[in-house]
Amino acid sequence: RTALTADDALPETREIASSDATTVEALAMRTGISGDQAQELIDRLRNDRAAIEEAARIKAAGG
C-alpha cells in the first residue's frame, strides 16, 4: 500500500471549509472518529490539514 499524506487525504485547497459536511464526514470515516469529533478538530485547527489529520489519528487511537 502507498502511504497517504494529509495532502492526499483532504481537499487540495489550502482552506478547509468547516461547514463542508463532505469534508467533515470524509475525515471521520477515514480516521475512525465521529463526525462531531472531526468537526471540532477542523474548527479548532482551522486550515492546518496536516495537524487535523494527525490529531484525528491520535483521537482515533484513544489519545
N, C-alpha and C positions, 0 to 999 in steps of 0.2 A: 504494500500500500504506500501511496505517496502521502507524506505528511502535509496536512493543511496548515496554512498560516492564517493569521487574522485577516489578511488582505483577501484570501480566498473565501473565507467564511462569511464575511459581511459584505454588504453592498460596496461597490467600488467608489462611491462618493466619499469625500472626507467628512461630510456631515452625516450624522445618524439621526434620522427623524424619530424622536421619541414617541410620536403619535402613530408611527407606521406599524400597524398590527402585524404585518407580514414579517418585518424585521424582528420584532419582539418575539413572535412565535417561532421563527426560524432559530433564533438564539436559544430559546428554551428547549426546543426539540433536539437540537444538535448537541447541547451540553448536558441535558438531563435535569434542568432546573425548571421551576414553574414559570408560567407567563408573568406572574406578579414579581417574582424574583428578577427575571430578565428585565422587566420594565424599570424596576428600582435601580439596577446596575446601569442601564442606559441613562436614566435621569441623573444619577449621581456622577457618572464618569464622562458624560456628555459625548464628545467626539473622539475619544481615545479608544479606537477599535481594539488595539492590542490589549489594553488594560481591561476592557469589557470582556473579551474572550478569556483572558487569564482569570479574572475574578469569577466568571461563570463556572469555569472548570474547577476552581478551588471550592466554590459553593457546592457544586455537584458532588464533590468528593467528601463533603461533610465539614468543610472548613469555614 
